[in-house]
Amino acid sequence: MREMAAVYGSPEIIANYGAETARLRYELDTINQRLGEEVDVETSKRRYELKRQIADLKSALQRREGACVYGSPEVIEEYGRETERMRQEIETLQNELNELNNN
């Protein structure tokens, strides 16, 4: 039920909820493996790490996108490049997570 819940609040609250859900999923998979059920704990652990990284990056990106940046054109351009790098990293991590979920 937790994975299907609608969560409202600040980006930090939503990110924390997602990270906690992923942690609980990993813990459940670990318990299931100990009970003898077939669970790939390494995949579960990687899935948890990817979700945490994505949540952290999304939170940081949201703070960056609303910020006013002052400085030389070089400083502003560098800020924009870093913001774009973060977007691309989120996309890369999300693609990796989707591949894990499809296997």
C-alpha positions, 0 to 999 in steps of 0.5 A: 500500500505504501508504494501506491500511496499519494504523497503530498508535501514539500519535495523533501517530504516526498523524497524522504517518503520514497527513500524510506519506501525503498529502504523498507523494500530492501529490508523485506527482500533481505528477510525473504532471502533469509526465509529461503525465497528467491530474491536477488538482494544485490539487485534490490540493494542497487534499486534502493541506491538508485532511488536514493540518488535520484531523490537526492538529485531531484531535491537538489535540482529543485532548489537550483531551478528556483534560485536567482544566480548573480555573477559574471556570465561565466558563473551563470553559464557554469551554474546552468551547465551543472544544472543540466548535468544533474538533469542528465544524471537523473535521466541516466539513473532512471534508465538504469532503474527502469532496466533493473525493474524490467528484468 
